[in-house]
């Protein structure tokens, strides 16, 4: 049985028919072509499919799409203002070499965004804790921490 | 015209010749070209390449470790609405493929050899239907006796896993018998006599565990017929050219009938070298005529891919009174799992790495690669060097303790010298281990800390010698009409930043802004042959090929400039991207030359570079080895400082110093990234990670029970680079991909030994293992 739902994703409304067991990650990745949301494990262990639901990071592989109505969803595609103006986190990830293979990057950036929204000047422990659910196998995390700190500075400097 | 045959005069014409002086972009951490796509979500990986009218493929795996297949009945699955194809070995060509020994069928034929071997596959309109269909395929097995360890696999009367072993084609004629698919020996000097002379002899058994490479992106591929009707495959790969050949071999098609398009790769680390799901996907497309996608689950990654093989090494070392190592013997056993895959390659590498970075004049090794009914184990970053280095480096600390020497002292006493003989028969070169050791010890504060650490703290050292470079690379440089430049390469940038470095190299040689240079879109038709992103070879090999191709273009430009400016080549010099007649002052720039080449003189500028970094050693080397001589080596010293809780066995790595002889860091940020990432992986391998199997079944196939380091485990690593340009490397560079992971486990094991007096010779040293080791010692 299919249900008509409306999802607000990156400030756009999408009218969809979903089955009640359809996961948000599949709707985003397979049906809406928002392939920046990565599938790394399917069981909430790696964080690659992290998106923001109502501003907070969730693993979209453990989230039913039908339960996301009425709450804004932000994926990595919705983070930059436009092609020319990236979010400070995106800028910082590039500048600090925090990106290697790039598979964890979207989820990592979205988890970090929530952190910086709450705490513009996070200490090391806060950054580690905020990113603890996002695995990265390439970087050793050090340059990711640097990027998050630097983005925080940019955001504070700009406000 | 080949740049290798450049006339002498070009050397003196260059005001800023390659390898000398200040560089425009080499050595600078310029922004990577893939960063923007990856932070915005625009970067697409194989699973993101959905095609119109695409079906979803799923694989049915063997549930038995060793069994005869009596019958497969796909009829119920075929009858399920939405199922477009169900295939078994009857639908696949009767071929075998592999990395060194061609032993693997596309789908199990008559017999299954491990839990996880593909038996059948389905293409259906949705994932749910495909999963339902798998459940409806009926397979009747007759179980055969199975073997899961060396002890049960090696005896003459052990159940034979590959009765056709002798008949398999292989890249070399390996000595094969029973369940052994390679048995080889090699020696240097006179080990027997040297052991006889030894003051002390140490013999220990070391084991290393199966580990997953841990790339975040599960394997995925999509196959389809392109607009010409040709079979096309989007895939993530470290090894485009070889995969192209392997897939053609598996499907029994000429390479011209298959086109591979590499996508972004979500991490490789040795886990994405060979084809695996691609032939199955292609057959589903051939049968249905439709695009088919196969994306593995994380669970499948553990049992149906190629995690690193477990090892057992018996290492015997003889030392003189003064701590000099005079004799060594290594008996190396590698569990290949059900098929050989990379096991033969890593086993060879292991035998040739038993001297580490030390002068050991008398040594011998025997290596056996053993089939079992375990997962089809493979290789990982460190490729067979990691395991013997763990054995040797920890053995050294046990020897030092016995002799009353400091671990640093015994190492300094034995360090290899330029030109020392390796067991392979080649001599070691570009040696900078003394520098890495001195720098690392100084930075780590080793001498001050050594005997002044608080209780339960320990400090440990490990040294590493890692070959750099492997086989062949080629590259092309195409100059476009708007004076931009496209580099053709078969190297897929698996996340290391290699493509950015290739652009730096071309920019430096051509003297044009790096923004004008890009990497050409890649597919197996047009990408020049390359052995791939592996073996610490990408920058060394392909970097050289790109350099040569760019020099080729520059030489063509010199000829063109000479014609255009109507002067002898001898009167021209290359400066800031222009050719200048230094007698008249006349000059012609890059853009003008491009125009001249396209519409007036010789024709379009197309540069070509081929580079072979290794040469084959005698065939065979010793008895039964097949190996190459390597162009250079990367040397490293790692120092770990740990805190151990003896009540629980918990280990905290408090400080880590990682010093590498990199030749020249062409892109320092990317080099650091390699080191920081590899060290944390190494910490995972040392104290956290292990694939647990029971009767061939993986018991922890997920990222909770298989525990990789998280942000909470990350530590600040003191990275030190020694830059002594290597004469053969592009702009002096050596490889750095693998060296930083190799010494991590032994440095940590040695630090634990320093803290507790207990040496754990089995990886990983997780808390339970250390706890019991301490308990045992205390009794």
Interface residues (C-beta under 8 A of the other chain):
Chain A: X29 X30 X33 X34 X35 X36 X37 X38 X39 X40 X41 X42 X43 X45 X46 X48 X75 X76 X77 X79 X80 X83 X86 X89 X90 X93 X94 X95 X96 X97 X99 X100 X101 X102 X103 X104 X105 X106 X109 X127 X128 X129 X131 X132 X133 X134 X135 X136 X137 X138 X139 X140 X141 X142 X143 X144 X145
Chain B: X29 X31 X32 X34 X35 X36 X37 X38 X39 X40 X41 X42 X43 X44 X45 X47 X48 X50 X213 X214 X215 X216 X217 X218 X264 X265 X266 X267 X268 X269 X295 X297 X298 X494 X495 X496 X497 X669 X670 X672 X673 X676 X677 X678 X679 X680 X681 X702 X703 X704 X708 X710 X711 X712 X714 X716 X717
